[in-house]
Amino acid sequence: MQLSTFNRDPIRRGLCSAAGLAEVEATMLRLAVGSRLDVAGGIASEVLRTGGKRLRARLALAAGEALGVERSRVVAWAAACELLHNATLVHDDIQDGDRERRGRPTAWARHGVGQAINAGDLLLMLPMLAVGELDAPPVARARLYEAVAQAAARTARGQSEEMALPDLDEPCWEDWVWAAEGKSGALLGLPVQGAAILAGLDERTANALGEAFTRTGVLYQLQDDLLDLSLEKGKGRRAADLHEGKINALIVAHLALHPGEARSTLAFLRTPSLRSDPAGVAALVERLHAGGAVAFVQDQLGLWADAVREEPTLRAVPDLSAVAEELVERVLRAARTATTSATLQGNAA
């Protein structure tokens, strides 16, 4: 099938639509419970019932609509993408030591690390079962199995790379982007790639469309790192990343702009007694503003937004390009709010 097949639909619903989400929720819970409700299935179901934006499911449904795929044929795919995302969240909470997500105790805080790992592993396998339920030719289903596996592997590699950044003597921008594309981007590209496969598009085109949305993961991570400078990230304190010794986009930008401060900055982040001092963290936050790191990250937001918007393969599908624009604007709006909030707090300090 050619991209020219797809014409703009004036009733496109996009990411704000809830159409199909109830079916996605039912599919996820049914797969989590399985043939009988056991401990891992119970914890996985509990995780799924905490809600969330269901952005990956919405992306799959919106992309399917844009590409002319019947919604009933996309529901199981949307469930697969959302199940995989929730698996990574369960494991991520353990690694970060976060005791709360979406206003509720995390799986490990409620059930212990061991059982949370079991539930996360179960959620990691369920997308394969969801793909097995898809109404798709065997060749397309095989491509979807591979897409899920590749995205899961890329996400794990990205998470590992991000965790390794504090150990590098000279963490650079390319290192951070590589980690962000894996950790945050792979599971935003996957829903679109799969919808393109269900629409009958060839491998090169489906991959290109998926990669365009993968870049929005870097956008999201840039926004998330800016959000960390305010109290709006949900961890109860400003600059939680710095208190935890993480190397985020702002730190990488600061080291690139001021290489002479690399040793002292990295020593601060690697020393728990130093980074636990609120005054020391506040001074570093002020340096990120004054030294240009915040402005650099804001500029990067614009560059990455343009990279998504200008992807030629994506521009050839107006409805899907509109979904990308909607996602980009959502991220940029949150980034503007985060930067304003952080600036006001910095000025008041």
Residue pairs with C-beta under 8 A, 6 or more apart in sequence:
1 199
1 200
1 201
3 201
3 205
3 313
3 316
3 317
4 316
5 68
6 66
6 67
6 68
6 317
6 318
6 319
6 320
7 318
8 318
8 319
9 65
9 66
9 319
12 62
12 65
12 66
12 319
12 322
12 323
13 19
13 62
13 65
14 62
14 322
14 323
14 326
15 55
15 58
15 59
15 62
15 323
15 326
15 327
15 330
16 326
17 58
17 61
17 62
19 61
19 71
20 57
20 61
20 71
20 74
20 75
20 78
21 54
21 57
21 58
21 61
23 72
23 75
24 54
24 57
24 61
24 75
24 78
24 79
24 82
25 48
27 75
27 76
27 79
27 130
27 133
28 48
28 79
28 82
28 83
28 126
28 130
29 45
29 48
29 49
31 79
31 83
31 126
31 129
31 130
32 41
32 44
32 45
32 48
32 83
32 122
32 123
32 126
33 41
33 45
34 41
37 45
39 115
39 118
40 115
40 118
40 119
40 121
40 122
41 122
43 107
43 111
43 115
43 116
43 118
43 119
44 86
44 119
44 122
44 123
44 126
46 107
46 110
47 86
47 89
47 90
47 107
47 119
47 123
48 86
50 101
50 102
50 103
50 104
51 102
52 86
52 102
54 82
55 188
56 78
56 81
56 82
56 84
56 85
56 187
56 188
56 190
56 191
57 78
57 79
57 81
57 82
57 191
58 78
59 81
59 188
59 191
59 192
59 213
59 323
59 327
60 74
60 77
60 78
60 81
60 191
60 192
60 194
60 195
61 71
61 74
61 75
61 78
62 323
63 191
63 192
63 195
63 196
63 209
63 320
63 323
64 70
64 71
64 73
64 74
64 77
64 78
64 195
64 198
64 199
65 71
65 74
65 319
66 195
66 317
66 319
66 320
66 322
66 323
67 195
67 196
67 198
67 199
67 201
67 317
67 319
67 320
68 199
69 195
69 198
69 199
72 135
73 134
73 135
73 136
73 198
74 195
74 198
76 130
76 131
76 133
76 134
77 130
77 131
77 134
77 144
77 191
77 194
77 195
77 198
78 191
79 127
79 130
80 126
80 127
80 128
80 130
80 131
80 144
80 148
80 194
81 127
81 187
81 190
81 191
81 194
83 123
83 126
83 127
83 130
84 123
84 124
84 127
84 148
84 151
84 152
84 155
84 187
84 190
85 187
86 123
87 120
87 121
87 122
87 123
87 124
87 126
88 120
88 155
88 159
88 187
89 101
90 106
90 107
90 108
90 116
90 117
90 119
90 120
90 123
91 117
91 120
91 159
92 98
92 159
93 99
93 101
93 106
93 107
93 108
93 109
93 116
94 106
94 108
94 113
94 116
94 117
94 120
95 159
95 163
96 244
98 106
98 235
99 105
99 106
99 109
100 106
100 109
100 234
106 116
107 115
107 116
107 119
107 120
108 115
108 116
108 117
111 119
124 152
127 148
127 152
128 145
128 148
131 141
131 144
131 145
131 148
132 141
134 141
134 144
134 198
136 144
136 197
136 198
140 197
140 198
140 200
143 197
143 203
143 206
144 194
144 197
144 198
147 190
147 193
147 194
147 197
147 210
148 190
148 194
150 186
151 186
151 187
151 189
151 190
152 186
154 181
154 182
154 186
155 182
155 183
155 186
155 187
156 182
157 182
158 178
158 179
158 180
158 181
158 182
158 183
158 184
158 185
158 186
159 179
159 182
159 183
161 175
161 178
161 179
161 182
161 183
162 179
162 180
162 183
162 247
165 171
165 175
165 176
165 179
165 246
165 247
165 252
166 245
166 246
166 247
166 266
166 269
166 270
168 175
168 247
169 262
169 266
170 255
170 262
171 247
171 251
171 252
171 255
172 252
172 256
173 252
173 253
173 256
175 252
176 247
176 248
176 249
176 252
177 218
180 217
180 218
180 221
180 222
180 249
181 214
181 215
181 217
181 218
183 217
183 221
184 217
184 218
184 220
184 221
184 224
185 213
185 214
185 215
185 216
185 217
185 218
185 220
186 214
186 217
187 217
188 213
188 214
188 216
188 217
188 220
188 327
189 210
189 211
189 212
189 213
189 214
189 217
190 210
191 213
192 209
192 210
192 212
192 213
192 320
193 206
193 207
193 209
193 210
193 213
196 205
196 206
196 209
196 210
197 206
201 209
205 313
208 311
208 313
208 314
209 313
209 314
209 317
209 320
211 311
212 308
212 311
212 313
212 314
212 324
213 308
213 324
213 327
215 304
215 307
215 308
215 311
216 304
216 308
216 324
216 327
216 328
216 331
218 304
219 301
219 304
219 305
219 308
219 328
219 331
219 332
220 331
221 249
222 249
222 297
222 300
222 301
222 304
222 335
223 301
223 331
223 332
223 334
223 335
223 338
224 233
225 241
225 248
225 249
225 250
225 297
226 250
226 294
226 297
226 298
226 335
226 338
226 339
226 342
227 233
227 334
227 335
227 338
228 238
228 239
228 240
228 241
228 242
228 248
228 250
229 238
229 239
229 250
229 285
229 288
229 294
229 338
229 339
229 341
229 342
229 345
229 346
230 238
230 338
230 341
230 342
230 345
231 237
231 238
231 341
231 345
232 337
232 338
232 341
233 240
237 243
238 281
238 285
238 342
238 345
239 281
239 282
239 284
239 285
241 248
242 251
242 269
242 275
242 281
242 284
242 285
243 275
243 276
243 281
244 275
245 269
245 270
245 272
245 275
246 269
247 269
249 297
249 300
250 288
250 293
250 294
250 297
251 265
251 269
251 288
251 293
253 292
253 293
253 296
253 297
253 300
254 261
254 265
254 287
254 288
254 291
254 293
255 261
255 262
255 265
255 266
256 296
257 291
257 292
257 293
257 296
258 291
261 287
265 284
267 274
268 274
268 275
268 280
268 284
269 275
274 280
275 281
282 349
285 342
285 346
286 346
286 349
287 293
288 294
289 343
289 346
294 339
294 342
298 335
298 339
301 331
301 332
301 335
305 328
305 331
305 332
308 314
308 324
308 328
309 315
309 321
309 324
309 325
309 328
311 324
314 320
314 321
314 324
315 321
